[in-house]
């Protein structure tokens, strides 16, 4: 799992939404999302699933660099 690629994808998916909007919807802290987007951490599986559902993408697409949506 490439932390930098995951971070870039998360930032692209967030687009014009604020970190606060995403964190409130997903149920994580702003500092956690910031760490994911800065390639400092990878979320645990439960959070991966929540982020994928929120963005309407698969866990594989976001975190494992597969190109399926």
N, CA, C and O atoms as a GROMACS GRO file, in nm:
protein
  276
    1UNK      N    1   0.085  -0.118   0.000
    1UNK     CA    2   0.000   0.000   0.000
    1UNK      C    3   0.089   0.124   0.000
    1UNK      O    4   0.173   0.141   0.088
    2UNK      N    5   0.070   0.207  -0.098
    2UNK     CA    6   0.151   0.328  -0.116
    2UNK      C    7   0.084   0.445  -0.044
    2UNK      O    8  -0.017   0.497  -0.092
    3UNK      N    9   0.140   0.487   0.069
    3UNK     CA   10   0.080   0.595   0.149
    3UNK      C   11   0.064   0.724   0.069
    3UNK      O   12  -0.037   0.793   0.083
    4UNK      N   13   0.162   0.756  -0.013
    4UNK     CA   14   0.154   0.879  -0.092
    4UNK      C   15   0.041   0.874  -0.194
    4UNK      O   16  -0.030   0.972  -0.213
    5UNK      N   17   0.025   0.759  -0.259
    5UNK     CA   18  -0.083   0.744  -0.357
    5UNK      C   19  -0.219   0.750  -0.288
    5UNK      O   20  -0.313   0.811  -0.340
    6UNK      N   21  -0.230   0.688  -0.171
    6UNK     CA   22  -0.355   0.692  -0.095
    6UNK      C   23  -0.386   0.836  -0.055
    6UNK      O   24  -0.499   0.882  -0.068
    7UNK      N   25  -0.285   0.907  -0.005
    7UNK     CA   26  -0.304   1.046   0.037
    7UNK      C   27  -0.352   1.132  -0.080
    7UNK      O   28  -0.445   1.211  -0.064
    8UNK      N   29  -0.289   1.116  -0.194
    8UNK     CA   30  -0.327   1.194  -0.312
    8UNK      C   31  -0.471   1.164  -0.354
    8UNK      O   32  -0.547   1.255  -0.387
    9UNK      N   33  -0.507   1.036  -0.352
    9UNK     CA   34  -0.642   0.997  -0.391
    9UNK      C   35  -0.745   1.054  -0.293
    9UNK      O   36  -0.850   1.101  -0.335
   10UNK      N   37  -0.716   1.049  -0.163
   10UNK     CA   38  -0.810   1.104  -0.064
   10UNK      C   39  -0.830   1.254  -0.083
   10UNK      O   40  -0.941   1.304  -0.072
   11UNK      N   41  -0.722   1.325  -0.112
   11UNK     CA   42  -0.732   1.469  -0.136
   11UNK      C   43  -0.815   1.496  -0.261
   11UNK      O   44  -0.900   1.584  -0.262
   12UNK      N   45  -0.790   1.419  -0.368
   12UNK     CA   46  -0.867   1.436  -0.492
   12UNK      C   47  -1.015   1.407  -0.470
   12UNK      O   48  -1.100   1.478  -0.522
   13UNK      N   49  -1.045   1.302  -0.393
   13UNK     CA   50  -1.184   1.268  -0.368
   13UNK      C   51  -1.254   1.373  -0.284
   13UNK      O   52  -1.373   1.400  -0.304
   14UNK      N   53  -1.183   1.432  -0.190
   14UNK     CA   54  -1.244   1.535  -0.104
   14UNK      C   55  -1.278   1.658  -0.185
   14UNK      O   56  -1.377   1.726  -0.156
   15UNK      N   57  -1.199   1.689  -0.286
   15UNK     CA   58  -1.224   1.799  -0.379
   15UNK      C   59  -1.251   1.929  -0.306
   15UNK      O   60  -1.165   1.977  -0.232
   16UNK      N   61  -1.368   1.987  -0.325
   16UNK     CA   62  -1.398   2.117  -0.264
   16UNK      C   63  -1.464   2.105  -0.127
   16UNK      O   64  -1.494   2.206  -0.064
   17UNK      N   65  -1.485   1.984  -0.082
   17UNK     CA   66  -1.542   1.966   0.051
   17UNK      C   67  -1.438   2.002   0.157
   17UNK      O   68  -1.318   1.984   0.135
   18UNK      N   69  -1.483   2.051   0.270
   18UNK     CA   70  -1.390   2.080   0.379
   18UNK      C   71  -1.358   1.951   0.454
   18UNK      O   72  -1.435   1.855   0.450
   19UNK      N   73  -1.244   1.951   0.521
   19UNK     CA   74  -1.210   1.836   0.604
   19UNK      C   75  -1.318   1.815   0.710
   19UNK      O   76  -1.352   1.701   0.741
   20UNK      N   77  -1.370   1.924   0.764
   20UNK     CA   78  -1.473   1.914   0.867
   20UNK      C   79  -1.598   1.843   0.815
   20UNK      O   80  -1.658   1.761   0.885
   21UNK      N   81  -1.638   1.875   0.692
   21UNK     CA   82  -1.755   1.812   0.633
   21UNK      C   83  -1.735   1.661   0.621
   21UNK      O   84  -1.824   1.583   0.655
   22UNK      N   85  -1.618   1.621   0.574
   22UNK     CA   86  -1.588   1.479   0.558
   22UNK      C   87  -1.580   1.409   0.693
   22UNK      O   88  -1.638   1.302   0.712
   23UNK      N   89  -1.509   1.470   0.787
   23UNK     CA   90  -1.491   1.404   0.917
   23UNK      C   91  -1.623   1.390   0.991
   23UNK      O   92  -1.645   1.289   1.058
   24UNK      N   93  -1.711   1.489   0.981
   24UNK     CA   94  -1.842   1.479   1.045
   24UNK      C   95  -1.924   1.366   0.983
   24UNK      O   96  -1.993   1.292   1.055
   25UNK      N   97  -1.918   1.352   0.852
   25UNK     CA   98  -1.996   1.249   0.783
   25UNK      C   99  -1.942   1.109   0.811
   25UNK      O  100  -2.018   1.013   0.820
   26UNK      N  101  -1.810   1.098   0.824
   26UNK     CA  102  -1.746   0.967   0.838
   26UNK      C  103  -1.730   0.928   0.985
   26UNK      O  104  -1.719   0.809   1.017
   27UNK      N  105  -1.729   1.027   1.074
   27UNK     CA  106  -1.715   0.997   1.217
   27UNK      C  107  -1.572   0.979   1.262
   27UNK      O  108  -1.542   0.894   1.346
   28UNK      N  109  -1.482   1.061   1.206
   28UNK     CA  110  -1.341   1.058   1.248
   28UNK      C  111  -1.299   1.201   1.282
   28UNK      O  112  -1.370   1.297   1.252
   29UNK      N  113  -1.184   1.214   1.344
   29UNK     CA  114  -1.135   1.348   1.380
   29UNK      C  115  -1.068   1.414   1.260
   29UNK      O  116  -1.023   1.347   1.168
   30UNK      N  117  -1.064   1.548   1.265
   30UNK     CA  118  -0.996   1.622   1.159
   30UNK      C  119  -0.847   1.587   1.158
   30UNK      O  120  -0.786   1.581   1.051
   31UNK      N  121  -0.788   1.565   1.274
   31UNK     CA  122  -0.646   1.530   1.278
   31UNK      C  123  -0.621   1.395   1.213
   31UNK      O  124  -0.517   1.376   1.149
   32UNK      N  125  -0.714   1.301   1.228
   32UNK     CA  126  -0.698   1.170   1.164
   32UNK      C  127  -0.702   1.186   1.012
   32UNK      O  128  -0.615   1.133   0.942
   33UNK      N  129  -0.801   1.258   0.960
   33UNK     CA  130  -0.810   1.278   0.816
   33UNK      C  131  -0.686   1.351   0.764
   33UNK      O  132  -0.633   1.317   0.658
   34UNK      N  133  -0.641   1.448   0.838
   34UNK     CA  134  -0.521   1.521   0.798
   34UNK      C  135  -0.400   1.428   0.789
   34UNK      O  136  -0.321   1.438   0.695
   35UNK      N  137  -0.387   1.337   0.885
   35UNK     CA  138  -0.275   1.242   0.880
   35UNK      C  139  -0.287   1.149   0.760
   35UNK      O  140  -0.187   1.115   0.698
   36UNK      N  141  -0.409   1.107   0.727
   36UNK     CA  142  -0.428   1.022   0.608
   36UNK      C  143  -0.391   1.099   0.482
   36UNK      O  144  -0.326   1.044   0.393
   37UNK      N  145  -0.433   1.224   0.474
   37UNK     CA  146  -0.408   1.306   0.355
   37UNK      C  147  -0.263   1.353   0.344
   37UNK      O  148  -0.219   1.395   0.237
   38UNK      N  149  -0.190   1.346   0.454
   38UNK     CA  150  -0.048   1.384   0.452
   38UNK      C  151   0.044   1.262   0.450
   38UNK      O  152   0.164   1.273   0.472
   39UNK      N  153  -0.012   1.146   0.424
   39UNK     CA  154   0.062   1.020   0.414
   39UNK      C  155   0.136   0.985   0.542
   39UNK      O  156   0.241   0.921   0.539
   40UNK      N  157   0.081   1.028   0.655
   40UNK     CA  158   0.142   0.995   0.784
   40UNK      C  159   0.085   0.866   0.843
   40UNK      O  160   0.152   0.798   0.920
   41UNK      N  161  -0.039   0.834   0.806
   41UNK     CA  162  -0.104   0.714   0.856
   41UNK      C  163  -0.196   0.657   0.750
   41UNK      O  164  -0.239   0.728   0.658
   42UNK      N  165  -0.225   0.529   0.763
   42UNK     CA  166  -0.326   0.462   0.682
   42UNK      C  167  -0.439   0.425   0.779
   42UNK      O  168  -0.412   0.372   0.887
   43UNK      N  169  -0.563   0.452   0.744
   43UNK     CA  170  -0.672   0.421   0.837
   43UNK      C  171  -0.691   0.271   0.856
   43UNK      O  172  -0.657   0.190   0.770
   44UNK      N  173  -0.746   0.237   0.972
   44UNK     CA  174  -0.778   0.097   0.995
   44UNK      C  175  -0.895   0.058   0.904
   44UNK      O  176  -0.962   0.144   0.848
   45UNK      N  177  -0.917  -0.071   0.892
   45UNK     CA  178  -1.012  -0.122   0.793
   45UNK      C  179  -1.152  -0.062   0.806
   45UNK      O  180  -1.214  -0.029   0.704
   46UNK      N  181  -1.202  -0.048   0.927
   46UNK     CA  182  -1.336   0.007   0.948
   46UNK      C  183  -1.346   0.148   0.890
   46UNK      O  184  -1.448   0.184   0.829
   47UNK      N  185  -1.243   0.228   0.907
   47UNK     CA  186  -1.243   0.365   0.855
   47UNK      C  187  -1.227   0.364   0.704
   47UNK      O  188  -1.286   0.447   0.635
   48UNK      N  189  -1.149   0.272   0.651
   48UNK     CA  190  -1.137   0.259   0.504
   48UNK      C  191  -1.274   0.238   0.443
   48UNK      O  192  -1.308   0.299   0.342
   49UNK      N  193  -1.353   0.151   0.504
   49UNK     CA  194  -1.487   0.120   0.453
   49UNK      C  195  -1.576   0.243   0.459
   49UNK      O  196  -1.649   0.272   0.364
   50UNK      N  197  -1.573   0.315   0.571
   50UNK     CA  198  -1.656   0.436   0.585
   50UNK      C  199  -1.618   0.542   0.482
   50UNK      O  200  -1.705   0.605   0.422
   51UNK      N  201  -1.487   0.562   0.463
   51UNK     CA  202  -1.442   0.660   0.364
   51UNK      C  203  -1.486   0.619   0.223
   51UNK      O  204  -1.532   0.703   0.146
   52UNK      N  205  -1.471   0.492   0.191
   52UNK     CA  206  -1.511   0.443   0.059
   52UNK      C  207  -1.660   0.464   0.035
   52UNK      O  208  -1.700   0.508  -0.072
   53UNK      N  209  -1.742   0.432   0.134
   53UNK     CA  210  -1.887   0.453   0.121
   53UNK      C  211  -1.919   0.601   0.103
   53UNK      O  212  -2.002   0.637   0.019
   54UNK      N  213  -1.854   0.684   0.181
   54UNK     CA  214  -1.880   0.828   0.172
   54UNK      C  215  -1.847   0.882   0.033
   54UNK      O  216  -1.923   0.961  -0.022
   55UNK      N  217  -1.735   0.839  -0.022
   55UNK     CA  218  -1.692   0.889  -0.153
   55UNK      C  219  -1.754   0.812  -0.270
   55UNK      O  220  -1.735   0.849  -0.385
   56UNK      N  221  -1.827   0.704  -0.241
   56UNK     CA  222  -1.889   0.626  -0.347
   56UNK      C  223  -1.789   0.549  -0.431
   56UNK      O  224  -1.810   0.527  -0.550
   57UNK      N  225  -1.680   0.509  -0.369
   57UNK     CA  226  -1.575   0.432  -0.437
   57UNK      C  227  -1.552   0.302  -0.361
   57UNK      O  228  -1.607   0.283  -0.252
   58UNK      N  229  -1.473   0.214  -0.418
   58UNK     CA  230  -1.439   0.091  -0.347
   58UNK      C  231  -1.315   0.112  -0.261
   58UNK      O  232  -1.234   0.201  -0.287
   59UNK      N  233  -1.304   0.030  -0.159
   59UNK     CA  234  -1.183   0.032  -0.075
   59UNK      C  235  -1.061   0.004  -0.163
   59UNK      O  236  -0.956   0.064  -0.145
   60UNK      N  237  -1.076  -0.088  -0.256
   60UNK     CA  238  -0.966  -0.124  -0.345
   60UNK      C  239  -0.920  -0.003  -0.426
   60UNK      O  240  -0.800   0.020  -0.442
   61UNK      N  241  -1.015   0.072  -0.478
   61UNK     CA  242  -0.980   0.190  -0.559
   61UNK      C  243  -0.901   0.291  -0.478
   61UNK      O  244  -0.800   0.343  -0.524
   62UNK      N  245  -0.947   0.320  -0.358
   62UNK     CA  246  -0.884   0.423  -0.277
   62UNK      C  247  -0.751   0.377  -0.219
   62UNK      O  248  -0.653   0.452  -0.222
   63UNK      N  249  -0.748   0.257  -0.166
   63UNK     CA  250  -0.633   0.216  -0.084
   63UNK      C  251  -0.539   0.116  -0.150
   63UNK      O  252  -0.426   0.098  -0.104
   64UNK      N  253  -0.582   0.052  -0.257
   64UNK     CA  254  -0.496  -0.050  -0.317
   64UNK      C  255  -0.466  -0.024  -0.463
   64UNK      O  256  -0.415  -0.111  -0.534
   65UNK      N  257  -0.499   0.097  -0.509
   65UNK     CA  258  -0.458   0.145  -0.640
   65UNK      C  259  -0.518   0.067  -0.757
   65UNK      O  260  -0.466   0.073  -0.868
   66UNK      N  261  -0.628  -0.005  -0.734
   66UNK     CA  262  -0.699  -0.067  -0.846
   66UNK      C  263  -0.782   0.040  -0.913
   66UNK      O  264  -0.820   0.137  -0.848
   67UNK      N  265  -0.811   0.024  -1.037
   67UNK     CA  266  -0.881   0.128  -1.111
   67UNK      C  267  -1.031   0.105  -1.121
   67UNK      O  268  -1.100   0.178  -1.193
   68UNK      N  269  -1.085   0.004  -1.050
   68UNK     CA  270  -1.230  -0.014  -1.056
   68UNK      C  271  -1.296   0.086  -0.962
   68UNK      O  272  -1.240   0.121  -0.858
   69UNK      N  273  -1.414   0.131  -0.998
   69UNK     CA  274  -1.486   0.226  -0.915
   69UNK      C  275  -1.596   0.153  -0.852
   69UNK      O  276  -1.673   0.210  -0.776
   0.00000   0.00000   0.00000
